[in-house]
Amino acid sequence: MSWDPSLYLSFADLRLRPALDLLARIHLSAPARVADLGCGAGNVTAWLARRWPHAAITGVDNSAAMLASAQASLPRADWELADLATWQPAEQFDLVYSNAALHWLDGHQTLFPRLVRAVRPGGVLAIQMPNNFGSPSHLSAHAAALDGPWAERLRPLLRERPVLPPADYYDLLAPLGKSVDIWETEYMHILDGDNPVADWNKGALLVPLLGALDEPHKTGFEARYRELVAAAYTRRPDGKTLFPFRRLFIVLQTPDV
Ligand SMILES: C[S@@+](CC[C@H](N)C(=O)[O-])C[C@H]1O[C@@H](n2cnc3c(N)ncnc32)[C@H](O)[C@@H]1O
């Protein structure tokens, strides 16, 4: 999978808002150790560093390109190239934070309890994930993936339900925490451009699909996706495109023991 920091950051302002909404619900005054899982280009990590200037910050990601960009923007943090599917920190953190990353991993029933174990007593696990998988922008990716000579290559990469229903996270996490807060927010992004929803997803949702294809199928698949998305998200009379985007938030505080 090949992430492109500049493509992903082309909607950085709008992508930042849920990260800050999550940050606002973390009630820790002076965490000593903070981890940002799936830290990407480090722009959200920088907000963690700004909020807790004395904390030791570790960003974890399995994309070398994203980490190189992160390292350049925030040299004072530690950057760890690791796959979160197997990540086992040597020492616990006061805060384990993850914005828009864990939906890329399967097996949340085992992953999330493992992440709780990475948090010190009295600490916080804070997670935000897109929960927009029934929306036309995502369904169009599946439809385009199966509508062309690239279908056999892409079919195994399609993931129907990367995120569990909110109540499942409650059942999984409430027994492990002192308190758990779960909520969803649907943002109404107001976008400029000819086909901005396709541009948005080219930097995230489509990354593994485009990364699996060579030419001419790569261009063919993207063109089919752009066509479907343009039909699903039509421009308003003022030229703007509205992109509703639902996200799931979880903040768990671990027991003080
Ligand atoms: C959508 S970006 C989010 C980046 C950042 N958290 C932000 O909010 O801007 C998702 C990030 O998760 C990382 N990622 C996806 N799967 C991963 C895995 N299994 N292990 C570590 N990082 C992963 C990707 O490399 C990418 O940088």
Ligand as a Chemical Component Dictionary entry (heavy atoms), coordinates in Angstrom:
data_LIG
# 
_chem_comp.id                   LIG 
_chem_comp.type                 NON-POLYMER 
_chem_comp.pdbx_formal_charge   0 
_chem_comp.three_letter_code    LIG 
# 
loop_
_chem_comp_atom.comp_id 
_chem_comp_atom.atom_id 
_chem_comp_atom.alt_atom_id 
_chem_comp_atom.type_symbol 
_chem_comp_atom.charge 
_chem_comp_atom.model_Cartn_x 
_chem_comp_atom.model_Cartn_y 
_chem_comp_atom.model_Cartn_z 
_chem_comp_atom.pdbx_ordinal 
LIG C1  C1  C 0  -5.806 8.079  6.821  1  
LIG S1  S1  S 1  -4.177 8.107  7.411  2  
LIG C2  C2  C 0  -4.368 8.971  8.968  3  
LIG C3  C3  C 0  -3.123 9.662  9.395  4  
LIG C4  C4  C 0  -3.203 10.492 10.675 5  
LIG N1  N1  N 0  -3.580 9.700  11.835 6  
LIG C5  C5  C 0  -4.155 11.660 10.500 7  
LIG O1  O1  O 0  -5.161 11.696 11.187 8  
LIG O2  O2  O -1 -3.870 12.524 9.660  9  
LIG C6  C6  C 0  -4.047 6.404  7.929  10 
LIG C7  C7  C 0  -2.643 6.024  8.347  11 
LIG O3  O3  O 0  -2.713 4.741  8.942  12 
LIG C8  C8  C 0  -1.548 4.038  8.555  13 
LIG N2  N2  N 0  -1.799 2.589  8.683  14 
LIG C9  C9  C 0  -2.720 1.857  8.026  15 
LIG N3  N3  N 0  -2.624 0.561  8.368  16 
LIG C10 C10 C 0  -1.614 0.488  9.281  17 
LIG C11 C11 C 0  -1.025 -0.586 10.013 18 
LIG N4  N4  N 0  -1.465 -1.852 9.864  19 
LIG N5  N5  N 0  -0.003 -0.320 10.845 20 
LIG C12 C12 C 0  0.457  0.957  11.003 21 
LIG N6  N6  N 0  -0.065 2.012  10.334 22 
LIG C13 C13 C 0  -1.094 1.785  9.481  23 
LIG C14 C14 C 0  -1.287 4.462  7.127  24 
LIG O4  O4  O 0  0.044  4.223  6.730  25 
LIG C15 C15 C 0  -1.648 5.940  7.184  26 
LIG O5  O5  O 0  -0.530 6.743  7.437  27 
# 
loop_
_chem_comp_bond.comp_id 
_chem_comp_bond.atom_id_1 
_chem_comp_bond.atom_id_2 
_chem_comp_bond.value_order 
_chem_comp_bond.pdbx_ordinal 
LIG C1  S1  SING 1  
LIG S1  C2  SING 2  
LIG S1  C6  SING 3  
LIG C2  C3  SING 4  
LIG C3  C4  SING 5  
LIG C4  N1  SING 6  
LIG C4  C5  SING 7  
LIG C5  O1  DOUB 8  
LIG C5  O2  SING 9  
LIG C6  C7  SING 10 
LIG C7  O3  SING 11 
LIG C7  C15 SING 12 
LIG O3  C8  SING 13 
LIG C8  N2  SING 14 
LIG C8  C14 SING 15 
LIG N2  C9  SING 16 
LIG N2  C13 SING 17 
LIG C9  N3  DOUB 18 
LIG N3  C10 SING 19 
LIG C10 C11 SING 20 
LIG C10 C13 DOUB 21 
LIG C11 N4  SING 22 
LIG C11 N5  DOUB 23 
LIG N5  C12 SING 24 
LIG C12 N6  DOUB 25 
LIG N6  C13 SING 26 
LIG C14 O4  SING 27 
LIG C14 C15 SING 28 
LIG C15 O5  SING 29 
# 
